Amino acid sequence: MRVILLPVADRPECVFALEAAFRLAAAHKASVLGCHVRPHRSDSGKFTCSAARALFRRFATAAGFRHAKRPALGQSSLALWHEQVGTPDRIMAICGPTSDLSMVSRPKPRSSGAARDFLLATLFNSARPMLVLPQRRIASLGTRILIAWNRQREAALAVSAAMPMLQKADQVTIVACGAEDSPGPKAAQLRDYLTHWGVSTRTLHTRGRDVDGEIARAFRDTAANLLVMGAYSRHRVRERIFGGVTETMLFRSNLPVLMYHP
């Protein structure tokens, strides 16, 4: 992990995201790319951009990151700043693919504004994993990881994307909800794969009758501080209508979640 992308606005929830992003970047000797997006060019837009930039610079300086306009060979722990005009879909499709991880704050319940637009644009357009943060301060992130394993390709891709964090974690637990009778590798096979990478794991099996609740309980019982899972293994429209784990973890939970949707 070398580049963490963080959409920045002068908003309270962004303070928590900045703290978490610079802490995670410091642990992995990564750089943080702050990006402020506004829909059009205007004097008011320039004001909000200036406030967002000042917020980003304040946290970068406090974390000991060096401000730079662009990277150079052999340099790490840089704070880079971009200002863009456009829609979240367009900007995340430009900036996301050249980052290793994007971090966004979870929108407030029933939110339909910019925060929700950025979250969905990041998930579907960045071509990279997304780490969704709750709107609260996180004391520690990624030291105790829970993997929600459903044998689907999205979950496998999320695990691969999280490998730098898995290798550094103090504890990694795999939770498999329900019978493992669908096509794909079982939790035991995932455990063996992670062993090749030097990651020690333990496995929990639950009944699968209340997957959302069982994952949340496993997160609590293992004292985890990061959930890793695939996103929208079923069709997104079906999940929005009938409910699904992705929709719950994106919009109704309070857990930090690393997701990946190809």
Secondary structure in CASP SS format (residue, H / E / C, confidence):
PFRMAT SS
TARGET T0000
AUTHOR 0000-0000-0000
METHOD secondary structure of the structure
MODEL  1
M C 1.00
R C 1.00
V E 1.00
I E 1.00
L E 1.00
L E 1.00
P E 1.00
V C 1.00
A C 1.00
D C 1.00
R C 1.00
P H 1.00
E H 1.00
C H 1.00
V H 1.00
F H 1.00
A H 1.00
L H 1.00
E H 1.00
A H 1.00
A H 1.00
F H 1.00
R H 1.00
L H 1.00
A H 1.00
A H 1.00
A H 1.00
H H 1.00
K C 1.00
A C 1.00
S E 1.00
V E 1.00
L E 1.00
G E 1.00
C E 1.00
H E 1.00
V E 1.00
R E 1.00
P C 1.00
H C 1.00
R C 1.00
S C 1.00
D H 1.00
S H 1.00
G H 1.00
K H 1.00
F H 1.00
T H 1.00
C H 1.00
S H 1.00
A H 1.00
A H 1.00
R H 1.00
A H 1.00
L H 1.00
F H 1.00
R H 1.00
R H 1.00
F H 1.00
A H 1.00
T H 1.00
A H 1.00
A C 1.00
G C 1.00
F C 1.00
R E 1.00
H E 1.00
A E 1.00
K C 1.00
R C 1.00
P C 1.00
A C 1.00
L C 1.00
G C 1.00
Q C 1.00
S C 1.00
S C 1.00
L E 1.00
A E 1.00
L E 1.00
W E 1.00
H E 1.00
E E 1.00
Q E 1.00
V E 1.00
G C 1.00
T C 1.00
P H 1.00
D H 1.00
R H 1.00
I H 1.00
M H 1.00
A H 1.00
I H 1.00
C H 1.00
G H 1.00
P H 1.00
T H 1.00
S C 1.00
D C 1.00
L E 1.00
S E 1.00
M E 1.00
V E 1.00
S E 1.00
R C 1.00
P C 1.00
K C 1.00
P C 1.00
R C 1.00
S C 1.00
S C 1.00
G C 1.00
A H 1.00
A H 1.00
R H 1.00
D H 1.00
F H 1.00
L H 1.00
L H 1.00
A H 1.00
T H 1.00
L H 1.00
F H 1.00
N H 1.00
S C 1.00
A C 1.00
R C 1.00
P C 1.00
M E 1.00
L E 1.00
V E 1.00
L E 1.00
P C 1.00
Q C 1.00
R C 1.00
R C 1.00
I C 1.00
A C 1.00
S C 1.00
L C 1.00
G C 1.00
T C 1.00
R E 1.00
I E 1.00
L E 1.00
I E 1.00
A E 1.00
W E 1.00
N C 1.00
R C 1.00
Q C 1.00
R H 1.00
E H 1.00
A H 1.00
A H 1.00
L H 1.00
A H 1.00
V H 1.00
S H 1.00
A H 1.00
A C 1.00
M H 1.00
P H 1.00
M H 1.00
L H 1.00
Q H 1.00
K H 1.00
A C 1.00
D C 1.00
Q E 1.00
V E 1.00
T E 1.00
I E 1.00
V E 1.00
A E 1.00
C E 1.00
G C 1.00
A C 1.00
E C 1.00
D C 1.00
S C 1.00
P C 1.00
G C 1.00
P C 1.00
K C 1.00
A H 1.00
A H 1.00
Q H 1.00
L H 1.00
R H 1.00
D H 1.00
Y H 1.00
L H 1.00
T H 1.00
H H 1.00
W C 1.00
G C 1.00
V C 1.00
S C 1.00
T C 1.00
R E 1.00
T E 1.00
L E 1.00
H E 1.00
T E 1.00
R C 1.00
G C 1.00
R C 1.00
D C 1.00
V H 1.00
D H 1.00
G H 1.00
E H 1.00
I H 1.00
A H 1.00
R H 1.00
A H 1.00
F H 1.00
R H 1.00
D H 1.00
T C 1.00
A C 1.00
A C 1.00
N C 1.00
L E 1.00
L E 1.00
V E 1.00
M E 1.00
G E 1.00
A C 1.00
Y C 1.00
S C 1.00
R C 1.00
H C 1.00
R H 1.00
V H 1.00
R H 1.00
E H 1.00
R H 1.00
I H 1.00
F H 1.00
G C 1.00
G C 1.00
V H 1.00
T H 1.00
E H 1.00
T H 1.00
M H 1.00
L H 1.00
F H 1.00
R C 1.00
S C 1.00
N C 1.00
L C 1.00
P C 1.00
V E 1.00
L E 1.00
M E 1.00
Y E 1.00
H C 1.00
P C 1.00
END
